[in-house]
Amino acid sequence: MNAPDRLPIPTIGSARVFDRRCEKRHDAAWVDARRSDSQSRFLLLVDLKVAIESSADRSRAALRWLSLDEVTALGADPTEFVLLGSDGEDRTYFAVGLAAASVDEAALKPLVDLRSLAIQGAIDPDDLAIAGAARSVLGWRDLHRCCGCCGGRTRARDAGWRRQCWACGQSYFPRSDPAVIMVVTDGERCLLGHEHRFVENLYSVLAGFVEPGEDIENAVRREIHEEVGVEIGAVTYLGSQPWPFPHSLMIGCWAEARTTELTIDRSELIDARWVTRAAAQRMLRGEHEEGIIVPGPHSIAHALIVSFAESGA
């Protein structure tokens, strides 16, 4: 069976409403002017939890944008603001990261874990994309406050998108870790697994990180063979999705199985099984007879399972 032509992956990394203004990150005067502009807005993350506004029943959520006066009152350091971009009306947006110990969390609630928000599907994809970029860059910043070469303190540069050591001058840039995620099929079935970290009855397609010096196709073949012992033939790229938890780039693939016998690596998976197209459709509808569920609609894993479930239509 041939791979589908495209994969309808939900947005989580490139909001349609924002221009990232990458060309302005090096323009310190422009950035300073926008940081101090009363019309600019600031997205606050406290210990990487994002400030939101939610409906009374908490079924819907939106990002909570603060004014310059509000973030200044919290004691935020303007030199650490991260430029997120501008909207169609040329209003500029920044991300601000603070530690919980330095603020009154009660006054800022609700503060939520972005990953949980994404899995619940309670937030608009554009908002999710913006918050995902903010969380990823701020998380990277928190891990690079000191230089890995000499141990000196690093300082924010390029509107928060680069850090430079004050002592030796070494620069550091935000990272993205490539990871393959793949729907494996023998033509009539697809392969799903249950990891140790998953909630009960959750099954998903398999995934793993690309190793240095490795291409995407062989990363798919290696990961599948290591986790379940299946030999893989053709591998087709379908699409990608940034997953900023903390900074992965998920590379979605369709993989054709050459063998089907499973030898499960129990250190990686509790269970793995071949699933028919009809069973995958019941899982997607939440009607599976064993109560098996799959990842939510904001994930590339969901889109990959849909691609298999609809491939025989």
N, C-alpha and C positions, 0 to 999 in steps of 0.2 A: 504494500500500500504506500502511495506517495504521500509526502508531507504536504500539509496545506500551504497555500501561497502566502498567507499572512496570519498574524496572530493579533487578535484584538486585546492588546495589553492596556490596562488602565494606567493613567498618568500618575506618577508619584515623584517625578524628578524634573519636569520642565513645564512650569505653569504657562498656559496660553496667555494669561493676562499680564505677564511681566516681561520686561526687557532687562536682562541681567546687567546691562551697562558695563560689560567687561572692559571696554575701551577706556572707561573713566577710572578704573581702580588705581591706575598709576598717577592720576592727576590729583595731587594732595590738596590743592586749592579748591578744586571742585568738590571733593569729598568733604572737606572741612565746612564749606558753605552749605552743603546739603545736610550735614549732621546737625548744624545749628539752625536750620530752617524750621520755623514753627509749623510749617505744613507737612514736614516729614513725619513718618510714623515708624514705630518701633515694636518689634515682636519680642516679647520677653520669654526666656527659658530659664527656669530655676532648677539647677541640677539636671539640666537637659529635659525637664518636663515643661510642656508648653502651656502658656496662659490662653484660655479659651472662654468663649461665651457659649452656653448650651441652652437648649430648650428645657422647659419644665420637666418633661419626662426623660430628658437626656438622650433622646433618640437622634437629635441633630446637634451639630456643634459648628462653630466658626472661630477663626482666630481672633484673639483679642489684641487690637492694636492700641498702643499707648502713645501719648504725646511726648515731646521732648521734656516738658516740665515734669511729667510723671516719672520718666526713667531717671531724670536728674535727681529727683527727690529720693530715689532709691539708692543713690550713691554710685550709680554706674559710671565707669570710666569711658569717656567718649572715644579715646584712642583704641578701645577694644571693640567698638561697634563694627559689625560686619555688614557691608553693603549687599543687599539682596537684589535691588533693582528699582526700576521705575515703572509706573503704570501708564496707560494711555493719556492721562492728564498730566504727566510729568511730575507726579508726586513721588518722592523717593522713600524707600523702605529699607530699614536696617534690622538686624538681629542683635539682641543684647543677651548675654549669658551671665547669670549671677549664681553664687552659691547660696544654698538654703540658709546657711548660718548667718548670712549677711542681710537677710530681708525678713519681713514679717509675712510668712507664707499665708497666714489666715486672711490677710487683706487682699491677697492676689488670687485666691481660689475662685474657680477651679483651676488647678494645675494638673495636667494629665500626661501620662506616658503616651508618646506619639505612636509607638508601635501598636499599643492596644487600640488606640483611636483608629488607626488604619485598618486593623483586622476587623473591627466592628463595622466599618463602612459608614461611620456616622458623620464624616466630614467631606466637604466638597473636594474633588480631585485637585483643583487648582490650589486650594488652601493646603492640602496635603503635600503638594509639590513644593510650595514655598517653605512650609515648616520642615519638610524633609531636608532641604538644602541648608536651612538654618541649623538644624540639629547636627547634621553631619560635619559642618565646618566648625561649629562650637565644640563638638566632641573632639575633633582633631586638635583644636587649639588647646584644650585642657590637657592633652597628652604631650604637647610640645612647648611647654612653658620654659623648658630648659634645653640647652643645646646638647645633642647627642655626641658632638665631637669634643667639646671642651668643658661642658657643664655650666656654661654661662647662661644668664637669663636671655630669653628671646623677647623681641618686641614686635608688635603688629605692624605690618606694612601692607601696601596695596589694598586698603580698605578692608583689612582682615583676611585677605586671601593669600598672604605670605607672612611667615615669621622669620625674623633675622636675629642672629645672635649678636649682642652688643659687643662681645669680646673678640670673637674670631671672624665674624661676618658671614658665617654659614647660613644659608637660606633653607627654609622648609616650606613645602607646599601641601595643600590638602590632598589626601589620597583616596583612590577608589580601588577596592580589591575585587578583581574579576572572579566570578563564581559561575559555574555552569549549572543549569537546572534543566532537566530533560524529561520529556514523556517518552518512555521506552515502549515500543509496541512490536508484537509479533504478527500484526496484520488484523487480528480479530480481538486482541486483548491489549491492555496496557498494564504497566507495572507500577504499583503503589506501595509505599512503605510507611511504617509507624515508628517514629524515633522516640528515644527515651524522654526527650524534653516536651513531646506533644501532649496535649490534653487527651483524655481517654476517648477512644474511638475516632481520633483524627488520623486520616491517612493522606499522604501527599505524594507527588512525584519526587524523585531523588535529586540530590544536589550536592555539590562539593566545590572547593576552591581550585582554581587553576594554579598549578605550581610554576615557579620560575623556569623559563625555557620551554614551556609546554604550550602547544596550540589548543584551540577550543575543541576540535574533534577528538584529539587524543586524551584530553582531560575528561571528556564524556566517557570514552571507552574505558579509561583507567578507573574512574569513580564507580561505574556500574560493575565492573569486574571485581573491584575490591569489596564492594558492599553486598553484592548478591551473586557473584560468580557467573554472570551472564556475559556472553561474547557479543559485541556490538559491531555491526557492519556500517552502513551509510549513516552519516550524521548531517542533519540539515539545520541551519540557523533559521529561527523564526522571528526573534525579536528580543528586546532587552528592557530591563526595568531597574532603575536605581532603587536600592533598598538601604536607606541610611541608618542601619541599626547594627554596627555604627556607620559603615561606609562601603557597602558592597554594591557591585554592579552585577545584577543577575542576567546571565546570557541564556536565553531560552532556546532549546533545541528539540528537534524530533529525532529520535534514535531508533534504528531498525535492529531488532534482536536477531542474532544468528543462532543462538541457543536459548532454551527456555527453562532448563533445570536450575533451581535456586539453591545457592549455598550462602546462607545469610551470615554476615559478620555481626554477631550479637553485641559487640561493643559499639556498633553504629546504629543498629536497628533492633527493635523488639520483634518486629514481624514485617514481612513483605509478601505480597501476593499478586497474582495475575488477575485482572478484573475485566470482565466483558464490557462491551460498549453499553449494553442495557443496564448493567450494574452501575457503571460510572454515571449514567444519566439519573438513576435513582439517588445516588449519593449527592449529586448536584442539586436535586430537588428536595433533599432532606428526607427521603422516603425509603432508605435502604433498610432491609429487613433485620440487619444486625446493628442498626443505629450508627453506621459508619458515616462520618462527615468528612468534608474536604475543606481546604483553605478558602477564605472569603473572597469576594469579587474584586477587591482592590489588589490582589496578589497575582503575580505572573504564574504561580503554581495553579491557581484557579483557571486562568486563561489556557494553560497547557492541557489541563484535563478537559476543558470544554472543546478544545481543538480535536482531541481524540474522540470524545463523545459524539461530536457532530460530523466526524470525517466520513462516516458511512452513509450519511443522509443523501 
